[in-house]
Amino acid sequence: MPPEAIAKYMTKDYKDIIENTAYHTLTYLREKLNLDNEFIKGWKDALIGGTEIYYVGVLNDEPYLERVNPIGFDWDKSPDLEYIEDASWCCRKMRMPVSEIYDRYYSKLTEKDLNKLNEMLTSRSANDMGQKDPVDNFGGGIQFRIFDNEFPEAKNRYAINVWHCCWKSFKKIYYVTYFDEAGQA
């Protein structure tokens, strides 16, 4: 190829392997996570309430994105805070049936917690939901609260309050000094 053709190819048509891999990864995640639909739901939230919130993270060791309902969402409202992602904490309230909790948080729950969820799924009838112990304390600081009269219009009496909270914390940093074979630090 003449130098002019090479220059044209390098400026317009050339794609690096990393760029190509990133493009295909994003295309795959767009389909797998149904991002177009999530952004449409977020756009609706922005039009109605002026707030568009998404959770981007890892769920069961897989990349994950979902629209967050602004009604059950709260965050640190410092006076100088411009963006939600800069807040020191945020918390989201969700209503989930036991089977969805099991599917969604399977990798975070202990075997004891999973057994307790299985018991709730198989042994409770619609009449006694919320009339027994209203709080189920799971290990690892996870707490699920059973609905009773909080949302009387709700038809699904098998729903449990699930609070998903994220926060920034301070981590102690250690500086390690070692000596090499020459005795240099």
C-alpha positions, 0 to 999 in steps of 0.5 A: 500500500502506498503511504497515503493509503496506509495513513487513510487506513490508520486514521479511518478504518483501523480498529485496535484489538482492545477497542474491538473487544470492548465494542463487542462486550458492550453490545453483548451486555446491551442485549443481555441486560436489556439496556434499551428498556431500562433506559426507557423506564429511567426516561419515564422517571425523569419526565415524571419526577425529575430524577433518573436513577440506575444501579450499576454493579455486580450481581451473582458474579455478573455485570448488572444494571437496573433502573431504580424506582425513585420512590423508595430511594434515599441518599446523603443530601449534603448541601454541596452534593451535585450528583447522587454517585458522589454521596457517602451513602444511598439506600433503596427499599424494594418489595420482593417475593421470597423466590426473587430474594433467593434468586437475586442474593443467592451468592451473598446469603449463607446456607442457613439464610437460604434454608430459612428462605426455603422454609418461608417459601414452602411453609407459610400460607397467605393467611399467616403472612405478617401475623407471626414474627414480622422481622426475620433477622438473617446472618451477615447484617441482612434484614428482611421485614415482612409486610402486613399493613404498610401497603394495604393496597398490595395484593402480594402478601408474600412480599418482603421488604429488602433494603439495598444500601451502599456506602463509602467507608474509610479503609486503613492503608498500610505502607510496607517497606522491605529490604532487597538483597543489597540492603536497600529499602 
